[in-house]
Amino acid sequence: MTLSIGIDIGGTKIAGGLVDSGGTIVRRARRDTPAQEPDAIVAATVELIDELGAVARAEGVEAPKVGVACAGYIDKQGANVLFAPNIAWRHEPLRARLEEATGHAVVIENDANAAAYGEFLHGGGADVDDMVMVTLGTGVGGGIVLDGELMRGSHGIAAEIGHMRVVPGGHLCGCGNRGCFEVYASGSALVREARELVASGATEAARLREACAGDPEALRGAHVTAAAQEGDAAALALLSKIGRWVGEGCASLAAVLDPAVFVIGGGLAEAGDLVLESARIHFADELTGGGHRPSPRFVVAQLGNDAGVIGAAALAERGRA
């Protein structure tokens, strides 16, 4: 039996799983993330590896390999976390620390890359060699697989697609630049636009105003999606606008990368065709040479929040392919 350990370290929780070769999580474990205490994060991760390693040994696998997905910049060697925006890590030698503490072989990967690899092997991209994963959450993340290999770039930090500039001089992004893709195509963008509509007093925002009891700051993306699913015209228009930005951004990516499929994940993917129908239309309008070339498909990610754990485990088993 082949079993590997996948760990996904996020800003609020550390998720772990013992994963078989088919991408099935056979045992789960988790810890809260002490985000401002780097040593405590390492300690909590070691606890998870030890817990899942004991389960593996009971199944006859003495030393399962370990893959760790982190929300941050990972160096080319998969050894050090160069920078993590939501965790207090700067040039953290994470692989060495975990290997020393656990005795397991460990690989480190960016969380979006790990999720993309999980979807490539066992999810929405399992039938192709070339795919781009676009995660629409608080921001926009991404992972790129070309010819069956993760694209990491010369320094290990490629595929930060949320920070492509799509509107010169546009809205300020958390990265410090203006006009980034994620400022227009993310869940945060949806909430910003919806709150502005409610605050304007527009009559068409009546359903959204009801959802937040008249307080724009209480409005959430889930409120907008729920209203759209009920047929509310304003909510439908807001999601369609997000879809427009997704489609236009993906058209730029397709001009460079030529993937066979875009796998759309993250919280906004739960809206399904309420976002993707618009994305497909605007993608077709903007794709260079459209009508004279094969066009990639848009599909919803299949692995949900498990993608990072599954992808990290698979990368560990393959030696961070």
SULRAMO-V143066 format. One record per residue. N is the residue number from 1. RES is the residue in one letter. SS is DSSP state (alpha for helix, beta for strand, coil for the rest). PSI is psi in degrees with one decimal (999 if undefined). Layout:
n:N res:RES ss:SS psi:PSI
n:N res:RES ss:SS psi:PSI
This chain:
n:1 res:M ss:coil psi:136.9
n:2 res:T ss:coil psi:120.6
n:3 res:L ss:beta psi:136.2
n:4 res:S ss:beta psi:158.2
n:5 res:I ss:beta psi:128.3
n:6 res:G ss:beta psi:132.9
n:7 res:I ss:beta psi:134.8
n:8 res:D ss:beta psi:107.1
n:9 res:I ss:beta psi:112.0
n:10 res:G ss:coil psi:-178.2
n:11 res:G ss:coil psi:-22.8
n:12 res:T ss:coil psi:-24.9
n:13 res:K ss:beta psi:155.7
n:14 res:I ss:beta psi:112.3
n:15 res:A ss:beta psi:138.5
n:16 res:G ss:beta psi:154.7
n:17 res:G ss:beta psi:146.9
n:18 res:L ss:beta psi:119.3
n:19 res:V ss:beta psi:133.3
n:20 res:D ss:beta psi:177.1
n:21 res:S ss:coil psi:-16.5
n:22 res:G ss:coil psi:3.5
n:23 res:G ss:coil psi:14.1
n:24 res:T ss:coil psi:130.8
n:25 res:I ss:beta psi:114.5
n:26 res:V ss:beta psi:-17.3
n:27 res:R ss:beta psi:138.0
n:28 res:R ss:beta psi:155.9
n:29 res:A ss:beta psi:158.7
n:30 res:R ss:beta psi:160.2
n:31 res:R ss:beta psi:156.3
n:32 res:D ss:beta psi:151.7
n:33 res:T ss:coil psi:116.1
n:34 res:P ss:coil psi:79.1
n:35 res:A ss:coil psi:-27.9
n:36 res:Q ss:coil psi:12.0
n:37 res:E ss:coil psi:88.7
n:38 res:P ss:alpha psi:-42.6
n:39 res:D ss:alpha psi:-35.6
n:40 res:A ss:alpha psi:-33.1
n:41 res:I ss:alpha psi:-44.4
n:42 res:V ss:alpha psi:-44.0
n:43 res:A ss:alpha psi:-42.9
n:44 res:A ss:alpha psi:-38.0
n:45 res:T ss:alpha psi:-41.1
n:46 res:V ss:alpha psi:-41.6
n:47 res:E ss:alpha psi:-44.3
n:48 res:L ss:alpha psi:-44.4
n:49 res:I ss:alpha psi:-42.7
n:50 res:D ss:alpha psi:-41.8
n:51 res:E ss:alpha psi:-47.0
n:52 res:L ss:alpha psi:-31.2
n:53 res:G ss:alpha psi:-36.1
n:54 res:A ss:alpha psi:-38.7
n:55 res:V ss:alpha psi:-42.5
n:56 res:A ss:alpha psi:-42.6
n:57 res:R ss:alpha psi:-35.6
n:58 res:A ss:alpha psi:-22.2
n:59 res:E ss:coil psi:3.9
n:60 res:G ss:coil psi:8.6
n:61 res:V ss:coil psi:106.5
n:62 res:E ss:coil psi:-40.9
n:63 res:A ss:coil psi:73.1
n:64 res:P ss:coil psi:143.0
n:65 res:K ss:coil psi:156.0
n:66 res:V ss:beta psi:129.6
n:67 res:G ss:beta psi:134.2
n:68 res:V ss:beta psi:120.3
n:69 res:A ss:beta psi:132.6
n:70 res:C ss:beta psi:142.7
n:71 res:A ss:coil psi:85.2
n:72 res:G ss:coil psi:-176.9
n:73 res:Y ss:beta psi:125.2
n:74 res:I ss:beta psi:136.7
n:75 res:D ss:coil psi:167.7
n:76 res:K ss:coil psi:-31.8
n:77 res:Q ss:coil psi:-6.6
n:78 res:G ss:coil psi:37.0
n:79 res:A ss:coil psi:-37.9
n:80 res:N ss:coil psi:140.4
n:81 res:V ss:beta psi:109.6
n:82 res:L ss:beta psi:-39.4
n:83 res:F ss:beta psi:134.6
n:84 res:A ss:coil psi:122.1
n:85 res:P ss:coil psi:-30.6
n:86 res:N ss:coil psi:4.4
n:87 res:I ss:coil psi:142.3
n:88 res:A ss:coil psi:59.5
n:89 res:W ss:coil psi:128.7
n:90 res:R ss:beta psi:114.6
n:91 res:H ss:beta psi:51.5
n:92 res:E ss:beta psi:120.9
n:93 res:P ss:coil psi:66.2
n:94 res:L ss:alpha psi:-42.4
n:95 res:R ss:alpha psi:-47.6
n:96 res:A ss:alpha psi:-40.2
n:97 res:R ss:alpha psi:-41.8
n:98 res:L ss:alpha psi:-39.7
n:99 res:E ss:alpha psi:-40.4
n:100 res:E ss:alpha psi:-39.7
n:101 res:A ss:alpha psi:-28.2
n:102 res:T ss:alpha psi:-24.2
n:103 res:G ss:coil psi:3.0
n:104 res:H ss:coil psi:152.7
n:105 res:A ss:coil psi:129.7
n:106 res:V ss:beta psi:140.2
n:107 res:V ss:beta psi:148.5
n:108 res:I ss:beta psi:138.2
n:109 res:E ss:beta psi:149.5
n:110 res:N ss:beta psi:141.4
n:111 res:D ss:alpha psi:-38.9
n:112 res:A ss:alpha psi:-37.9
n:113 res:N ss:alpha psi:-43.8
n:114 res:A ss:alpha psi:-43.2
n:115 res:A ss:alpha psi:-42.1
n:116 res:A ss:alpha psi:-40.1
n:117 res:Y ss:alpha psi:-37.0
n:118 res:G ss:alpha psi:-44.8
n:119 res:E ss:alpha psi:-34.5
n:120 res:F ss:alpha psi:-41.9
n:121 res:L ss:alpha psi:-40.5
n:122 res:H ss:alpha psi:7.8
n:123 res:G ss:coil psi:-131.9
n:124 res:G ss:coil psi:-17.0
n:125 res:G ss:coil psi:17.2
n:126 res:A ss:coil psi:-14.7
n:127 res:D ss:coil psi:12.5
n:128 res:V ss:coil psi:168.5
n:129 res:D ss:coil psi:-17.0
n:130 res:D ss:coil psi:118.2
n:131 res:M ss:beta psi:156.3
n:132 res:V ss:beta psi:128.5
n:133 res:M ss:beta psi:132.2
n:134 res:V ss:beta psi:117.2
n:135 res:T ss:beta psi:121.9
n:136 res:L ss:beta psi:91.8
n:137 res:G ss:coil psi:-136.9
n:138 res:T ss:coil psi:-39.8
n:139 res:G ss:coil psi:-159.7
n:140 res:V ss:beta psi:120.7
n:141 res:G ss:beta psi:174.2
n:142 res:G ss:beta psi:161.1
n:143 res:G ss:beta psi:143.3
n:144 res:I ss:beta psi:128.6
n:145 res:V ss:beta psi:121.5
n:146 res:L ss:beta psi:130.8
n:147 res:D ss:coil psi:36.9
n:148 res:G ss:coil psi:5.7
n:149 res:E ss:beta psi:140.1
n:150 res:L ss:beta psi:135.6
n:151 res:M ss:coil psi:116.8
n:152 res:R ss:coil psi:-20.0
n:153 res:G ss:coil psi:174.5
n:154 res:S ss:coil psi:-24.6
n:155 res:H ss:coil psi:3.6
n:156 res:G ss:coil psi:5.5
n:157 res:I ss:coil psi:32.4
n:158 res:A ss:coil psi:173.4
n:159 res:A ss:coil psi:22.6
n:160 res:E ss:coil psi:65.7
n:161 res:I ss:alpha psi:-21.7
n:162 res:G ss:alpha psi:-16.2
n:163 res:H ss:alpha psi:19.7
n:164 res:M ss:coil psi:139.6
n:165 res:R ss:beta psi:122.1
n:166 res:V ss:coil psi:-19.2
n:167 res:V ss:coil psi:96.8
n:168 res:P ss:coil psi:128.8
n:169 res:G ss:coil psi:16.0
n:170 res:G ss:coil psi:-155.7
n:171 res:H ss:coil psi:146.1
n:172 res:L ss:beta psi:132.5
n:173 res:C ss:coil psi:158.3
n:174 res:G ss:coil psi:-20.2
n:175 res:C ss:coil psi:-10.9
n:176 res:G ss:coil psi:-16.0
n:177 res:N ss:coil psi:172.7
n:178 res:R ss:beta psi:143.1
n:179 res:G ss:coil psi:19.7
n:180 res:C ss:beta psi:153.3
n:181 res:F ss:coil psi:-43.8
n:182 res:E ss:alpha psi:-18.5
n:183 res:V ss:alpha psi:-15.2
n:184 res:Y ss:alpha psi:-21.2
n:185 res:A ss:alpha psi:14.1
n:186 res:S ss:coil psi:173.0
n:187 res:G ss:alpha psi:-35.8
n:188 res:S ss:alpha psi:-38.0
n:189 res:A ss:alpha psi:-41.3
n:190 res:L ss:alpha psi:-46.0
n:191 res:V ss:alpha psi:-41.7
n:192 res:R ss:alpha psi:-48.2
n:193 res:E ss:alpha psi:-40.1
n:194 res:A ss:alpha psi:-41.7
n:195 res:R ss:alpha psi:-38.9
n:196 res:E ss:alpha psi:-38.5
n:197 res:L ss:alpha psi:-44.9
n:198 res:V ss:alpha psi:-45.0
n:199 res:A ss:alpha psi:-25.1
n:200 res:S ss:coil psi:-16.7
n:201 res:G ss:coil psi:10.7
n:202 res:A ss:coil psi:139.1
n:203 res:T ss:alpha psi:-30.5
n:204 res:E ss:alpha psi:-10.1
n:205 res:A ss:alpha psi:14.1
n:206 res:A ss:alpha psi:-43.6
n:207 res:R ss:alpha psi:-40.4
n:208 res:L ss:alpha psi:-36.3
n:209 res:R ss:alpha psi:-38.7
n:210 res:E ss:alpha psi:-38.9
n:211 res:A ss:alpha psi:-31.0
n:212 res:C ss:coil psi:15.0
n:213 res:A ss:coil psi:35.7
n:214 res:G ss:coil psi:-0.9
n:215 res:D ss:coil psi:103.5
n:216 res:P ss:alpha psi:-34.3
n:217 res:E ss:alpha psi:-17.2
n:218 res:A ss:alpha psi:-6.0
n:219 res:L ss:coil psi:136.7
n:220 res:R ss:coil psi:163.2
n:221 res:G ss:alpha psi:-35.5
n:222 res:A ss:alpha psi:-32.7
n:223 res:H ss:alpha psi:-42.3
n:224 res:V ss:alpha psi:-45.2
n:225 res:T ss:alpha psi:-43.1
n:226 res:A ss:alpha psi:-42.5
n:227 res:A ss:alpha psi:-39.5
n:228 res:A ss:alpha psi:-40.3
n:229 res:Q ss:alpha psi:-24.0
n:230 res:E ss:coil psi:-4.3
n:231 res:G ss:coil psi:9.4
n:232 res:D ss:coil psi:126.1
n:233 res:A ss:alpha psi:-40.3
n:234 res:A ss:alpha psi:-43.6
n:235 res:A ss:alpha psi:-41.2
n:236 res:L ss:alpha psi:-41.2
n:237 res:A ss:alpha psi:-38.4
n:238 res:L ss:alpha psi:-43.9
n:239 res:L ss:alpha psi:-36.2
n:240 res:S ss:alpha psi:-36.4
n:241 res:K ss:alpha psi:-41.4
n:242 res:I ss:alpha psi:-43.7
n:243 res:G ss:alpha psi:-37.8
n:244 res:R ss:alpha psi:-47.2
n:245 res:W ss:alpha psi:-38.7
n:246 res:V ss:alpha psi:-48.0
n:247 res:G ss:alpha psi:-44.2
n:248 res:E ss:alpha psi:-40.3
n:249 res:G ss:alpha psi:-41.6
n:250 res:C ss:alpha psi:-30.0
n:251 res:A ss:alpha psi:-38.5
n:252 res:S ss:alpha psi:-41.3
n:253 res:L ss:alpha psi:-39.4
n:254 res:A ss:alpha psi:-33.1
n:255 res:A ss:alpha psi:-28.4
n:256 res:V ss:alpha psi:-40.5
n:257 res:L ss:alpha psi:-25.4
n:258 res:D ss:coil psi:55.4
n:259 res:P ss:coil psi:162.8
n:260 res:A ss:coil psi:-25.3
n:261 res:V ss:beta psi:143.6
n:262 res:F ss:beta psi:120.8
n:263 res:V ss:beta psi:118.9
n:264 res:I ss:beta psi:117.5
n:265 res:G ss:beta psi:-168.8
n:266 res:G ss:coil psi:172.5
n:267 res:G ss:alpha psi:-38.3
n:268 res:L ss:alpha psi:-21.3
n:269 res:A ss:alpha psi:-21.4
n:270 res:E ss:alpha psi:-18.4
n:271 res:A ss:alpha psi:-11.9
n:272 res:G ss:coil psi:-130.4
n:273 res:D ss:alpha psi:-12.9
n:274 res:L ss:alpha psi:-26.5
n:275 res:V ss:alpha psi:-44.2
n:276 res:L ss:alpha psi:-29.3
n:277 res:E ss:alpha psi:-45.8
n:278 res:S ss:alpha psi:-39.6
n:279 res:A ss:alpha psi:-43.8
n:280 res:R ss:alpha psi:-40.9
n:281 res:I ss:alpha psi:-50.0
n:282 res:H ss:alpha psi:-29.6
n:283 res:F ss:alpha psi:-48.0
n:284 res:A ss:alpha psi:-36.7
n:285 res:D ss:alpha psi:-33.3
n:286 res:E ss:alpha psi:-13.7
n:287 res:L ss:coil psi:124.1
n:288 res:T ss:coil psi:125.9
n:289 res:G ss:coil psi:15.6
n:290 res:G ss:coil psi:139.6
n:291 res:G ss:coil psi:-14.4
n:292 res:H ss:coil psi:14.9
n:293 res:R ss:coil psi:156.7
n:294 res:P ss:coil psi:144.2
n:295 res:S ss:coil psi:135.9
n:296 res:P ss:coil psi:156.7
n:297 res:R ss:beta psi:156.0
n:298 res:F ss:beta psi:123.4
n:299 res:V ss:beta psi:154.4
n:300 res:V ss:beta psi:137.6
n:301 res:A ss:coil psi:146.2
n:302 res:Q ss:coil psi:-20.3
n:303 res:L ss:coil psi:-8.3
n:304 res:G ss:alpha psi:-140.4
n:305 res:N ss:alpha psi:-8.2
n:306 res:D ss:alpha psi:-9.1
n:307 res:A ss:alpha psi:-41.7
n:308 res:G ss:alpha psi:-43.2
n:309 res:V ss:alpha psi:-47.0
n:310 res:I ss:alpha psi:-44.1
n:311 res:G ss:alpha psi:-40.0
n:312 res:A ss:alpha psi:-42.5
n:313 res:A ss:alpha psi:-41.7
n:314 res:A ss:alpha psi:-39.9
n:315 res:L ss:alpha psi:-35.8
n:316 res:A ss:alpha psi:-46.3
n:317 res:E ss:alpha psi:-32.6
n:318 res:R ss:coil psi:5.5
n:319 res:G ss:coil psi:39.2
n:320 res:R ss:coil psi:59.4
n:321 res:A ss:coil psi:999
